[in-house]
Amino acid sequence: MTGKRVILAKGEPWKKTTPSSQIVAVGAKGKIDAGDLDGRFNACLSDVATPSGNPMTEAVIEILRRT
């Protein structure tokens, strides 16, 4: 998440829809190495709890941990 284009907001309940998150990588056709990108994202994951006291921050951390 970078810049002023990011907005995080609590939305409607998922109901019967399976919860999901999506990250979009934009680049020239054939120039994004999916394995390298996946490795970089996985390198950002942590097993250590990070109590922030901010519910939105905690939600983002949980999304990034792929829980």
Buried (B, 14 or more C-beta within 10 A) or exposed (E): EEEEEEEEEEEEEEEEEEEEEEEEEEEEEEEEEEEEEEEEEEEEEEEEEEEEEEEEEBEBBEBBEEE
